[in-house]
Amino acid sequence: MSTKFSILISTKNRLDDLKITLQNIAFLIDNDSEVECMVCDDGSTDGTTAYISSNYPKIHLISNKLSKGYLYNRNYMLNNTSALYAISLDDDAHFLSAKNLDVIEEYFDKKSSCGLIAFRVFWGLEQPENLVTGDKAHQVNGFVGCGHVWRMAAWKSIPNYPEWFQFYGEEQFASIQLFRNGWEVHYLPEILVHHRVNMNLRKSNSDYLNRQRRSLSSGWYLFFLCYPKRLMFKSFFSSLWSQVKRKTFKGNWGATNAILKALMDVLMHNQKFIFSNYRMGIKEYREFNKLQSSKVYWKPTDKFDKTEA
């Protein structure tokens, strides 16, 4: 009999973060009657593999001696689980809500066209004091990697994540392909995930400009891979002009360098765009863009949250 749920985590040299995540989902890992946990250690040098082997023998551990990349690992785990539903968590994220597996199964049973559930995600080092929200479940046009769950029948109906995207844009690519294949992405705020990230500190990290570059290039890849031909260049030049106007013209030379490198990325991959099989028709594009935007960040600051806490 197939496993009902799989929890998939990719990690590299972030053992301290991973320890917190595994401690918080340990009761799920121990539920081996219906839950499997797969962790891909992508070439860590901080003792991650040894720690998992010693402390969590029930985890299905994939240990890459050399790093193969985040998207390679996500594709590998999704393509090698036998579960009906696959939960994706970052190594620095864990659940704050309860009875999550029951909620997931009930929602998928109720919404037969839903191929993926996006969780409500709070970004910050400390968890919020108030966990209540007035948000309601609804269809959206995308999701974020740090907390979501696949109906595996939907995953199997679309192409893998494009590994050459590296680490941005793959969720939007998948969302478009789900839409093209008759599946929906739904935001389910009943399930809350704490993504333990200091967003302000990220801007001072040495990889911040590289993140900007990858974010830009992946967005432009999507224009050329997935947008109708009559709109892809218009969308690209509009985005490029916006970046130049807001950054280059204001003397932000670091960001300008990121823009130039992103342009080189697009040129390097231009042959992939010529005969793309992933493109929306104009009608599909219009229908897709009527959907509500993906819910990336949740903050308990609205009136409902304050009064109901």
C-alpha positions as CSV (number, residue, x, y, z in Angstrom):
1,M,0.0,0.0,0.0
2,S,1.3,3.5,-0.9
3,T,2.4,5.9,1.8
4,K,-0.2,8.6,2.3
5,F,2.2,11.5,3.0
6,S,5.8,12.3,2.3
7,I,7.7,15.2,3.9
8,L,10.5,16.4,1.6
9,I,13.4,18.6,2.7
10,S,16.5,19.6,0.8
11,T,19.4,21.0,2.9
12,K,23.1,22.0,2.6
13,N,25.3,23.2,5.4
14,R,22.5,24.4,7.6
15,L,22.5,21.7,10.3
16,D,21.5,24.1,13.1
17,D,18.4,25.1,11.2
18,L,17.6,21.6,10.2
19,K,17.8,20.4,13.8
20,I,15.0,22.8,14.8
21,T,12.8,21.7,11.8
22,L,13.3,18.0,12.5
23,Q,12.6,18.4,16.2
24,N,9.3,20.1,15.3
25,I,8.2,17.4,12.9
26,A,9.6,14.4,14.9
27,F,6.1,13.2,15.8
28,L,5.3,13.0,12.1
29,I,8.5,11.2,11.2
30,D,7.7,8.6,13.8
31,N,4.3,8.0,12.2
32,D,5.7,5.5,9.7
33,S,2.3,3.9,9.1
34,E,1.3,6.8,6.8
35,V,4.2,9.3,6.7
36,E,7.6,9.1,5.2
37,C,10.3,11.8,5.5
38,M,12.9,12.2,2.8
39,V,15.9,14.5,3.4
40,C,18.4,15.3,0.7
41,D,21.8,16.4,2.0
42,D,23.3,18.2,-1.0
43,G,27.0,17.9,-0.3
44,S,27.1,19.3,3.2
45,T,30.4,19.5,5.1
46,D,28.9,20.3,8.5
47,G,28.0,16.7,9.6
48,T,24.4,16.8,8.4
49,T,24.4,13.2,7.1
50,A,26.0,11.8,10.2
51,Y,23.5,13.7,12.4
52,I,20.5,12.4,10.6
53,S,21.8,8.8,10.4
54,S,22.4,8.8,14.2
55,N,19.3,10.6,15.4
56,Y,16.6,9.9,12.8
57,P,17.0,6.4,11.4
58,K,13.5,6.4,10.0
59,I,14.3,9.3,7.6
60,H,15.0,8.2,4.0
61,L,18.3,10.0,3.6
62,I,19.7,10.9,0.2
63,S,23.3,12.1,0.6
64,N,25.0,13.7,-2.4
65,K,28.8,13.7,-2.1
66,L,28.9,16.7,-4.5
67,S,26.2,19.3,-4.6
68,K,23.7,18.8,-7.4
69,G,21.6,21.8,-6.8
70,Y,18.3,22.6,-5.1
71,L,16.0,22.0,-8.0
72,Y,17.7,18.7,-8.9
73,N,17.0,17.5,-5.3
74,R,13.4,18.6,-5.4
75,N,12.8,16.9,-8.7
76,Y,14.5,13.7,-7.4
77,M,12.5,13.5,-4.2
78,L,9.2,14.2,-6.0
79,N,9.9,11.6,-8.6
80,N,11.0,9.0,-6.1
81,T,8.3,9.1,-3.5
82,S,5.3,6.7,-3.6
83,A,3.1,8.9,-1.4
84,L,-0.2,10.3,-2.5
85,Y,0.7,13.8,-1.1
86,A,4.1,15.3,-0.9
87,I,4.8,18.1,1.6
88,S,7.7,20.4,0.8
89,L,9.4,22.2,3.7
90,D,12.5,24.3,3.7
91,D,15.2,23.2,6.2
92,D,14.4,26.4,8.2
93,A,10.6,26.1,8.3
94,H,8.2,24.2,10.5
95,F,4.4,24.0,11.2
96,L,2.7,26.2,13.8
97,S,-0.8,24.8,13.1
98,A,-2.1,21.5,14.3
99,K,-3.7,18.5,12.7
100,N,-2.1,19.4,9.4
101,L,-2.3,16.0,7.7
102,D,-6.0,15.7,8.4
103,V,-6.6,19.2,7.0
104,I,-4.6,18.5,3.9
105,E,-6.4,15.2,3.1
106,E,-9.8,16.6,3.8
107,Y,-9.1,19.6,1.5
108,F,-7.8,17.5,-1.4
109,D,-10.9,15.2,-1.0
110,K,-13.2,18.2,-1.1
111,K,-11.4,20.0,-4.0
112,S,-10.8,17.4,-6.7
113,S,-9.4,20.0,-9.1
114,C,-6.8,21.2,-6.6
115,G,-3.3,19.9,-7.5
116,L,-1.3,21.9,-5.0
117,I,-2.0,23.5,-1.6
118,A,0.0,26.6,-0.7
119,F,0.3,27.2,3.1
120,R,0.1,30.4,5.0
121,V,3.7,31.4,5.7
122,F,5.1,33.7,8.4
123,W,8.6,35.0,7.7
124,G,10.7,36.0,10.7
125,L,13.1,34.7,13.3
126,E,10.6,34.6,16.1
127,Q,7.1,33.2,15.7
128,P,4.2,35.6,15.9
129,E,2.3,35.9,19.2
130,N,-1.0,35.8,17.3
131,L,-1.6,33.0,14.9
132,V,-5.2,33.9,13.9
133,T,-6.1,35.1,10.5
134,G,-9.2,36.2,8.7
135,D,-8.0,34.8,5.4
136,K,-10.1,32.2,3.6
137,A,-9.1,29.4,1.3
138,H,-9.2,30.3,-2.4
139,Q,-7.5,29.6,-5.7
140,V,-4.3,31.5,-6.5
141,N,-1.9,31.8,-9.4
142,G,1.3,30.5,-7.5
143,F,3.0,29.3,-4.4
144,V,6.3,29.5,-2.5
145,G,8.7,26.6,-2.0
146,C,9.1,26.9,1.7
147,G,5.7,25.4,2.5
148,H,3.3,23.6,0.2
149,V,1.9,20.2,-0.6
150,W,1.5,18.4,-3.9
151,R,-1.2,16.0,-4.9
152,M,1.2,13.6,-6.6
153,A,-1.2,12.9,-9.5
154,A,-0.9,16.6,-10.4
155,W,2.9,16.6,-10.2
156,K,3.1,13.6,-12.5
157,S,1.0,15.4,-15.1
158,I,3.5,18.3,-15.6
159,P,7.2,18.7,-16.5
160,N,9.8,18.7,-13.8
161,Y,11.1,21.9,-12.3
162,P,13.6,23.4,-14.8
163,E,16.9,22.8,-13.0
164,W,18.7,25.5,-15.0
165,F,16.5,28.1,-13.2
166,Q,18.7,27.3,-10.2
167,F,16.7,28.6,-7.2
168,Y,14.0,31.1,-8.3
169,G,11.0,31.0,-10.6
170,E,10.4,27.2,-10.5
171,E,7.2,27.5,-8.5
172,Q,5.6,29.9,-11.0
173,F,6.7,27.7,-13.9
174,A,5.0,24.7,-12.1
175,S,1.9,26.9,-11.4
176,I,1.5,27.7,-15.1
177,Q,1.9,24.1,-16.1
178,L,-0.6,23.0,-13.6
179,F,-3.1,25.6,-15.0
180,R,-2.4,24.4,-18.6
181,N,-3.2,20.8,-17.5
182,G,-6.5,21.6,-15.7
183,W,-5.2,21.7,-12.1
184,E,-5.6,24.5,-9.6
185,V,-3.4,25.9,-6.9
186,H,-5.2,26.8,-3.7
187,Y,-4.1,28.9,-0.7
188,L,-5.1,27.2,2.6
189,P,-4.5,29.6,5.5
190,E,-5.6,27.0,8.0
191,I,-2.1,25.5,7.8
192,L,0.5,27.9,9.1
193,V,4.3,27.5,8.6
194,H,7.0,29.5,10.3
195,H,9.8,30.3,7.9
196,R,12.6,31.3,10.2
197,V,14.3,33.9,8.1
198,N,15.6,37.4,8.9
199,M,14.5,39.3,5.7
200,N,16.4,42.5,6.7
201,L,19.6,40.6,7.2
202,R,19.3,39.0,3.8
203,K,19.9,42.4,2.2
204,S,23.4,42.6,3.8
205,N,24.4,39.0,2.9
206,S,27.1,38.5,0.4
207,D,24.8,36.6,-1.9
208,Y,22.1,39.3,-2.1
209,L,23.0,40.7,-5.5
210,N,23.3,37.1,-6.8
211,R,19.8,36.5,-5.5
212,Q,18.6,39.6,-7.4
213,R,20.2,38.4,-10.5
214,R,18.6,34.9,-10.3
215,S,15.2,36.4,-9.5
216,L,15.4,38.7,-12.5
217,S,16.7,36.0,-14.9
218,S,14.1,33.4,-13.9
219,G,11.3,35.9,-14.3
220,W,12.5,36.7,-17.8
221,Y,12.9,33.0,-18.5
222,L,9.2,32.6,-17.7
223,F,8.3,35.3,-20.2
224,F,10.1,33.6,-23.0
225,L,9.2,30.0,-22.1
226,C,5.5,30.3,-21.0
227,Y,4.0,33.6,-22.2
228,P,2.2,33.9,-25.6
229,K,4.6,34.9,-28.3
230,R,2.9,38.2,-28.9
231,L,3.4,39.2,-25.3
232,M,6.7,37.8,-24.3
233,F,8.9,40.6,-25.7
234,K,6.5,43.3,-24.4
235,S,6.6,41.8,-20.9
236,F,10.4,41.4,-21.0
237,F,11.1,45.0,-22.1
238,S,8.6,46.4,-19.7
239,S,10.3,44.6,-16.8
240,L,13.8,45.6,-18.0
241,W,12.8,49.3,-18.3
242,S,11.4,49.2,-14.8
243,Q,14.6,47.8,-13.4
244,V,16.8,50.3,-15.2
245,K,14.6,53.2,-14.2
246,R,14.4,52.2,-10.5
247,K,18.0,51.1,-10.1
248,T,20.4,52.1,-12.8
249,F,19.1,55.7,-13.2
250,K,19.3,56.1,-9.4
251,G,23.0,55.1,-9.3
252,N,22.6,51.6,-7.9
253,W,25.6,50.0,-9.6
254,G,25.5,46.8,-7.7
255,A,21.9,46.2,-8.9
256,T,22.8,47.3,-12.4
257,N,25.5,44.7,-12.4
258,A,22.9,42.1,-11.4
259,I,20.7,43.3,-14.3
260,L,23.5,42.9,-16.8
261,K,24.3,39.4,-15.5
262,A,20.6,38.4,-15.7
263,L,20.6,39.6,-19.3
264,M,23.6,37.4,-20.1
265,D,21.7,34.5,-18.4
266,V,18.8,35.0,-20.8
267,L,21.1,35.1,-23.8
268,M,22.9,32.0,-22.7
269,H,19.6,30.0,-22.6
270,N,17.9,31.6,-25.6
271,Q,17.8,28.4,-27.6
272,K,15.5,26.8,-25.0
273,F,12.8,29.5,-25.8
274,I,12.5,28.9,-29.5
275,F,10.5,25.7,-29.5
276,S,9.0,25.9,-26.0
277,N,6.3,23.3,-25.3
278,Y,5.4,25.2,-22.1
279,R,3.7,28.3,-23.6
280,M,0.2,29.5,-22.8
281,G,-2.1,30.5,-25.5
282,I,-3.5,34.0,-25.3
283,K,-6.9,32.8,-23.9
284,E,-5.1,30.7,-21.2
285,Y,-2.9,33.7,-20.4
286,R,-5.9,36.0,-19.8
287,E,-7.7,33.4,-17.7
288,F,-4.5,32.7,-15.7
289,N,-4.0,36.4,-15.0
290,K,-7.5,36.7,-13.6
291,L,-6.5,34.6,-10.6
292,Q,-5.5,36.1,-7.3
293,S,-1.8,36.5,-6.8
294,S,0.1,33.9,-4.7
295,K,0.2,34.6,-0.9
296,V,4.0,34.8,-0.2
297,Y,4.1,36.6,3.2
298,W,1.6,36.6,6.0
299,K,1.7,39.2,8.8
300,P,-0.8,39.3,11.7
301,T,-1.4,43.0,11.4
302,D,-4.9,43.4,10.0
303,K,-7.9,44.4,12.1
304,F,-9.4,41.0,12.3
305,D,-6.1,39.4,13.6
306,K,-5.7,42.1,16.3
307,T,-9.2,41.8,17.7
308,E,-9.4,38.0,17.5
309,A,-6.0,37.3,19.2
